[in-house]
Amino acid sequence: MKPLFFALYIFFVFNCSLFSQVKVLTRDGFLQYGFEVEQTDKQILKLTDEDDLEFYIPRSEIKSIQNINCTIICKNVKYEGHIYKLKDSIYYLNTKIDKENIELNKREISSIEILRKPTSTAYSSFGITLIGPGGLNVVFGYMFSSGGFRIEGGTFNSVYGFQGNFLINLNKSESFESNISLGFGYTSIETDENIYDYGYNYNRKVTKDWTYGGIFYDFNFHGVFFEGGLSFGTGSFSSPQLNVQIGYIFRFND
């Protein structure tokens, strides 16, 4: 079910109290910015955005509500902070640095810019994947504005390995990320092998390994992670090899 029942265009009435400036993330990934309107229905969240559109969002569909900051230019002075109330053409702003509450008249404001993205675009990530270089892998990554790196390693039963990736970001939002990367790694697998020698059958432990480099594509959607790629290398397997891993990786990007 879509989280928005409807959106109506309205003419903004300034003697109507609007409360905290927020961003709302629904369970199916919809993101909406706006001011909370005085609530009369506990089951529905009502927002008004900067284009004077009203949005009605069922609270049962909401995953998170967070306060957001904005930049306001008023009388050639720049303010940055959180608008916690709007009433009678007055913006009530809590400044980001000094944590002071100030009042700004709408008629004297030349521009307002919502800070839709975090001040810093860099963040870390941590999670666990299956298959990959070691069967069961612990993953750590760090993303800058346009690229980053990821390292991982692990073991499961008779498999162990590690892998490193240098990432080039293709797409990045609060809920989604996709990258291409150049990677390198090593995988070792110990297996039982049946040997026939001089009329006798016997088993022995055989170690097969794969030292490789390759090109990879990955995406992360709400933590669900997938990576696929093609690797070239040396060892017990023919080159190239198909590399795949899936798992859950949390991005600390809030």
KEKE-755585 format. One record per residue (C-alpha): x, y, z; residue number from 0; residue in one letter; chain. Coordinates in pm, whole numbers, plus 50000, padded with zeros to 5 digits. Each point is the difference from the previous one (the first is absolute). Layout:
# KEKE-755585
x, y, z, k, r, c
X, Y, Z, NUM, A, A .
...
# end
This chain:
# KEKE-755585
x, y, z, k, r, c
50000, 50000, 50000, 0, M, A .
50133, 50341, 49910, 1, K, A .
50085, 50208, 50308, 2, P, A .
49843, 50316, 49856, 3, L, A .
49624, 50005, 49982, 4, F, A .
50000, 50324, 49804, 5, F, A .
50169, 50337, 49959, 6, A, A .
49805, 50323, 49955, 7, L, A .
50124, 50339, 49891, 8, Y, A .
49905, 50267, 50254, 9, I, A .
50054, 50371, 50045, 10, F, A .
50214, 50051, 50307, 11, F, A .
49838, 50184, 50293, 12, V, A .
50263, 50156, 50226, 13, F, A .
49789, 50027, 50312, 14, N, A .
49985, 49622, 50005, 15, C, A .
50263, 49851, 50228, 16, S, A .
50248, 49768, 49835, 17, L, A .
50237, 49806, 50217, 18, F, A .
50338, 49831, 49966, 19, S, A .
50169, 49977, 49659, 20, Q, A .
50056, 49627, 49944, 21, V, A .
50080, 49726, 49754, 22, K, A .
49781, 49691, 49999, 23, V, A .
50116, 49661, 49872, 24, L, A .
49732, 49737, 49936, 25, T, A .
50045, 49626, 50013, 26, R, A .
50004, 49968, 49620, 27, D, A .
50273, 50263, 49954, 28, G, A .
49794, 50315, 49931, 29, F, A .
50169, 50315, 50139, 30, L, A .
49807, 50323, 50063, 31, Q, A .
50118, 50335, 50142, 32, Y, A .
49768, 50256, 50157, 33, G, A .
49847, 50162, 50306, 34, F, A .
49780, 49808, 50235, 35, E, A .
49649, 50145, 50010, 36, V, A .
49799, 50006, 50321, 37, E, A .
49865, 49648, 50026, 38, Q, A .
49633, 49911, 50042, 39, T, A .
50030, 49631, 49902, 40, D, A .
50240, 49782, 50198, 41, K, A .
50009, 49743, 49717, 42, Q, A .
50109, 50245, 49729, 43, I, A .
50303, 50231, 49980, 44, L, A .
49927, 50322, 49813, 45, K, A .
50286, 50192, 49836, 46, L, A .
50028, 50320, 49798, 47, T, A .
50304, 50030, 49775, 48, D, A .
50181, 50306, 49864, 49, E, A .
49774, 49995, 49689, 50, D, A .
49687, 50029, 50219, 51, D, A .
49893, 49642, 49931, 52, L, A .
49827, 49809, 50276, 53, E, A .
50093, 49635, 50050, 54, F, A .
49814, 49746, 50211, 55, Y, A .
50209, 49702, 50107, 56, I, A .
49866, 49707, 50209, 57, P, A .
50209, 49976, 50316, 58, R, A .
50002, 49620, 49968, 59, S, A .
50200, 50041, 49675, 60, E, A .
50264, 50231, 50154, 61, I, A .
50345, 49855, 50068, 62, K, A .
50161, 50315, 50142, 63, S, A .
49944, 50372, 50059, 64, I, A .
50303, 50225, 50042, 65, Q, A .
50051, 50372, 50047, 66, N, A .
50190, 50170, 49718, 67, I, A .
50208, 50316, 49972, 68, N, A .
49982, 50283, 49752, 69, C, A .
50195, 50309, 49898, 70, T, A .
49818, 50336, 50017, 71, I, A .
50123, 50330, 49857, 72, I, A .
49837, 50289, 50186, 73, C, A .
50117, 50362, 49968, 74, K, A .
50322, 49872, 49836, 75, N, A .
50074, 49786, 50308, 76, V, A .
50027, 49623, 49961, 77, K, A .
49838, 49777, 50261, 78, Y, A .
50016, 49621, 50015, 79, E, A .
49784, 49791, 50227, 80, G, A .
49669, 49828, 50056, 81, H, A .
49663, 50170, 49953, 82, I, A .
49795, 49871, 50290, 83, Y, A .
49692, 50216, 49940, 84, K, A .
49843, 50229, 49740, 85, L, A .
49716, 50232, 50101, 86, K, A .
49865, 50334, 49882, 87, D, A .
50282, 50040, 49744, 88, S, A .
50266, 49946, 50268, 89, I, A .
50258, 49723, 49972, 90, Y, A .
50115, 49871, 50338, 91, Y, A .
50354, 49872, 49946, 92, L, A .
50229, 49805, 50232, 93, N, A .
50350, 50083, 49877, 94, T, A .
50230, 49710, 49930, 95, K, A .
50320, 50139, 50153, 96, I, A .
49887, 50213, 50295, 97, D, A .
49680, 49805, 50072, 98, K, A .
49813, 50329, 50042, 99, E, A .
49633, 50050, 49921, 100, N, A .
49945, 50299, 49771, 101, I, A .
49703, 50145, 49812, 102, E, A .
50023, 50100, 49633, 103, L, A .
49732, 50192, 49811, 104, N, A .
49906, 49835, 49671, 105, K, A .
49981, 50338, 49824, 106, R, A .
50367, 50065, 50077, 107, E, A .
50123, 49659, 49883, 108, I, A .
50159, 49989, 49654, 109, S, A .
50056, 49623, 49975, 110, S, A .
49949, 49671, 50181, 111, I, A .
50188, 49687, 49900, 112, E, A .
49920, 49664, 50154, 113, I, A .
50308, 49795, 50079, 114, L, A .
49868, 49679, 49851, 115, R, A .
50331, 49818, 50023, 116, K, A .
50225, 49951, 50302, 117, P, A .
50264, 50271, 50044, 118, T, A .
50263, 49731, 49948, 119, S, A .
49957, 49753, 49715, 120, T, A .
50255, 49761, 50154, 121, A, A .
49884, 49703, 50204, 122, Y, A .
50103, 49650, 50102, 123, S, A .
49824, 49667, 49956, 124, S, A .
50011, 49664, 50176, 125, F, A .
49834, 49665, 49941, 126, G, A .
50012, 49631, 49916, 127, I, A .
49984, 49824, 49663, 128, T, A .
49968, 49641, 49879, 129, L, A .
50197, 49825, 49725, 130, I, A .
50264, 50254, 49896, 131, G, A .
50366, 49934, 50076, 132, P, A .
49961, 49818, 50332, 133, G, A .
49654, 49845, 50006, 134, G, A .
49890, 50211, 50298, 135, L, A .
50159, 50344, 49995, 136, N, A .
50023, 50304, 50225, 137, V, A .
49997, 50320, 49791, 138, V, A .
50117, 50353, 50078, 139, F, A .
49984, 50291, 49756, 140, G, A .
50042, 50374, 49982, 141, Y, A .
49839, 50226, 49741, 142, M, A .
50111, 50351, 49908, 143, F, A .
49807, 50237, 49772, 144, S, A .
50066, 49813, 49674, 145, S, A .
50183, 49680, 50097, 146, G, A .
50138, 49792, 50282, 147, G, A .
50133, 49663, 50101, 148, F, A .
49877, 49676, 50150, 149, R, A .
50192, 49718, 50168, 150, I, A .
49872, 49664, 50113, 151, E, A .
50113, 49663, 50117, 152, G, A .
49862, 49685, 50153, 153, G, A .
49985, 49626, 50025, 154, T, A .
49737, 49727, 49996, 155, F, A .
50071, 49627, 50039, 156, N, A .
50291, 49932, 49763, 157, S, A .
49986, 50336, 49818, 158, V, A .
50182, 50319, 50090, 159, Y, A .
50097, 50313, 49812, 160, G, A .
50010, 50378, 49978, 161, F, A .
49922, 50271, 49747, 162, Q, A .
50058, 50374, 49957, 163, G, A .
49817, 50239, 49765, 164, N, A .
50068, 50353, 49880, 165, F, A .
49655, 50149, 49936, 166, L, A .
49872, 50251, 49747, 167, I, A .
49652, 50117, 50097, 168, N, A .
49724, 49995, 49737, 169, L, A .
49698, 50093, 50209, 170, N, A .
49953, 50093, 50364, 171, K, A .
49699, 50096, 50211, 172, S, A .
49886, 49944, 50356, 173, E, A .
49856, 49657, 49916, 174, S, A .
50196, 49889, 49692, 175, F, A .
50359, 49979, 49881, 176, E, A .
50163, 49844, 49693, 177, S, A .
50367, 49979, 49901, 178, N, A .
50242, 49850, 49755, 179, I, A .
50337, 49898, 50132, 180, S, A .
50337, 49847, 49936, 181, L, A .
50076, 49726, 50247, 182, G, A .
50256, 49745, 50102, 183, F, A .
49978, 49697, 50225, 184, G, A .
50093, 49649, 50098, 185, Y, A .
49787, 49689, 50063, 186, T, A .
50112, 49663, 50136, 187, S, A .
49783, 49687, 50005, 188, I, A .
50101, 49671, 50161, 189, E, A .
49830, 49694, 49850, 190, T, A .
50017, 49622, 50019, 191, D, A .
50133, 49839, 49684, 192, E, A .
49976, 49633, 49909, 193, N, A .
50336, 49862, 49878, 194, I, A .
50051, 49672, 49815, 195, Y, A .
50361, 49887, 50013, 196, D, A .
50146, 49659, 49929, 197, Y, A .
49664, 49828, 50042, 198, G, A .
49905, 50180, 50322, 199, Y, A .
49738, 50267, 50062, 200, N, A .
50057, 50251, 50275, 201, Y, A .
49893, 50352, 50094, 202, N, A .
50226, 50294, 50064, 203, R, A .
49956, 50366, 50085, 204, K, A .
50057, 50233, 49705, 205, V, A .
50021, 50377, 50023, 206, T, A .
49876, 50197, 49703, 207, K, A .
50059, 50374, 49985, 208, D, A .
49926, 50303, 49785, 209, W, A .
50197, 50325, 49999, 210, T, A .
49818, 50256, 49792, 211, Y, A .
49922, 50351, 49889, 212, G, A .
49684, 50109, 49827, 213, G, A .
49725, 50248, 49928, 214, I, A .
49682, 50002, 50208, 215, F, A .
49658, 50162, 50029, 216, Y, A .
49809, 50028, 50329, 217, D, A .
49684, 50158, 50137, 218, F, A .
49860, 50055, 50347, 219, N, A .
49628, 50059, 50051, 220, F, A .
49893, 50065, 50359, 221, H, A .
50294, 49785, 50113, 222, G, A .
49939, 49706, 49766, 223, V, A .
50328, 49955, 49814, 224, F, A .
50089, 49823, 49675, 225, F, A .
50329, 49988, 49812, 226, E, A .
50083, 49829, 49674, 227, G, A .
50308, 50008, 49784, 228, G, A .
50255, 49830, 49784, 229, L, A .
50344, 49912, 50137, 230, S, A .
50325, 49906, 49828, 231, F, A .
50284, 49826, 50176, 232, G, A .
50213, 49698, 50069, 233, T, A .
49956, 49685, 50202, 234, G, A .
49794, 49685, 49989, 235, S, A .
49715, 50139, 49791, 236, F, A .
49968, 50113, 49642, 237, S, A .
50004, 50370, 49923, 238, S, A .
49770, 50196, 49996, 239, P, A .
49767, 49911, 50289, 240, Q, A .
49657, 50137, 50092, 241, L, A .
49996, 50159, 50348, 242, N, A .
49676, 50051, 50197, 243, V, A .
49913, 50091, 50357, 244, Q, A .
49684, 50107, 50183, 245, I, A .
49937, 50124, 50351, 246, G, A .
49905, 50289, 50223, 247, Y, A .
50220, 50311, 50030, 248, I, A .
49890, 50295, 50209, 249, F, A .
50105, 50347, 49881, 250, R, A .
50062, 50258, 50272, 251, F, A .
49889, 50286, 49776, 252, N, A .
49742, 50173, 50221, 253, D, A .
# end
